[in-house]
Amino acid sequence: MFETAGALVAFSSAANAGITIPAGDWTLDVGGVVNAFYTSSKTTGKATAGGNIGTGLLPNVISFSGSTRQNDLDIGFTIAMDPGGYTNSAIDQNAHQENRQAFLTVGDKSWGSVKFGKDLGIFASDAILNDMTLLGVGSPTATIGGYTGTTTLGGIGAGYIYADWKEQIAYSSPNWNGFQFTAGVTQAFNATGVGGGDTSSKTGGATPAFEGKASYSFTADSVTGKVWASAIGQRIDGISNAGGQSASAGDVGINLNTAGFGLTGYYYAGNGIGTTGQLSGALSSTGQTRDSSGGYVQGTYTIPGVGTKLGVAWGESNLSTASGDAGNFGGNKEERWTVGAYHPLTKSVNLVAEYNNLQTTNNAYTGTAKTETTNNTVSLGAILFF
């Protein structure tokens, strides 16, 4: 059975690919992900989305990595392409192409490494890497109901904020008996409007975003585990209805495993960070920052001798009101329950079955009364890592 965080070529900064090719002073690796899911979804309160076939939370990925030792330094690179798998138009293929990773690393085991380029963001990265729906679908988006995008949401927006893929310069320390930290500057984002909220331009103006995380992995008798914390801060400049603002957020999490059982707990809180995507709905209509909070709890069990992992997860994300929201936005909440089964057909292929219940509550959204919608999604498919 694939362990969620360890098997992810698409999310790993130092991917352990399945195909290794010696090339002079270099060692080249080729790896990737291929997946497809049939997803049947029904939403109350609006038009019903039927069955679709497309990728899950992970896109299809082909990743090329290389490593070498030069001048007493470890040098590496990764470039990945992520072709979309969903289309609903004859002749004109409208599947999206993403390019999530393109970075180089320079370092040494004695002092750590520095990354230059585009990779998974630092804040909230462990939240998605420990989400069991990373192997499946979770909450629907791109392939259901006509939403734009390549992949589904998994637990994003109902338990954690998306770490996203960012240009960055980041330092990662060596592993000191289980303790490790990463700190870096990343590309700042613009605020996008939700619930009549204001938007921004100029991203962070003259400053990037600042992100960092620290983690400690341990073993105690038959229990293995990891605890972590991360944070982000950036300026929000170019707001149409206010001066500059600041966005910030922090999180904490823990993952424990023993005798086939796994438990993950996660919590985040922030101001001006938005919900689902970073800085999405971050501002009120007058440009004031809104508060965000949420988290998830997840339990799994791997059946001995079979390898099938069974899991259940609950998550919630909240976006509060701020000055200027009266009359057009009263806050919103996304709450989900996910039940999943992940069976290793081979060492490379997993069969997946999931049920996901997503409840969305919008209070006085765009001036109307409180609205509640429920989405029930059943997903069946397969995912391959190589």
Number of C-alpha atoms within 10 A of each C-alpha: 18 19 12 15 17 13 20 23 23 25 19 16 21 15 21 18 19 13 12 14 11 11 10 8 10 15 15 20 19 20 21 24 21 19 23 22 23 19 25 18 22 19 18 12 11 10 9 13 17 13 16 18 19 24 28 33 23 26 25 26 22 18 21 20 23 21 20 15 15 11 6 8 14 16 19 21 21 24 18 22 19 22 18 20 23 21 17 13 9 7 7 8 11 13 18 17 15 16 14 20 25 20 20 21 22 18 20 16 11 9 12 17 19 19 21 17 18 22 28 20 23 25 25 30 18 24 27 22 19 21 23 29 31 20 26 31 35 32 29 27 19 19 27 24 17 10 11 12 16 26 23 25 23 26 35 25 24 28 30 29 30 21 21 16 17 20 20 24 19 21 21 19 19 18 16 10 9 12 16 17 19 20 21 21 22 24 18 24 22 21 30 18 18 22 22 18 26 22 25 24 15 16 20 23 16 9 16 18 20 21 24 22 23 17 19 17 18 14 12 8 7 8 13 15 17 17 19 21 21 23 21 24 22 25 23 31 23 19 21 14 15 15 11 16 18 15 24 21 24 21 23 21 22 21 20 18 18 14 12 12 16 19 19 22 20 24 22 23 20 23 22 30 31 30 31 22 18 21 27 20 28 34 37 27 24 18 26 24 27 25 23 26 24 24 25 24 20 21 19 20 19 19 14 10 6 11 16 20 23 19 21 20 24 21 24 24 27 23 26 22 23 22 13 16 25 13 13 20 26 22 22 22 21 24 22 25 22 25 21 25 22 25 21 19 16 10 11 15 19 22 20 23 20 22 21 25 21 23 18 18 18 20 22 19 20 17 15 13 14 15 13 15 14 18 20 19 24 23 25 19 21 22 22 19 21 19
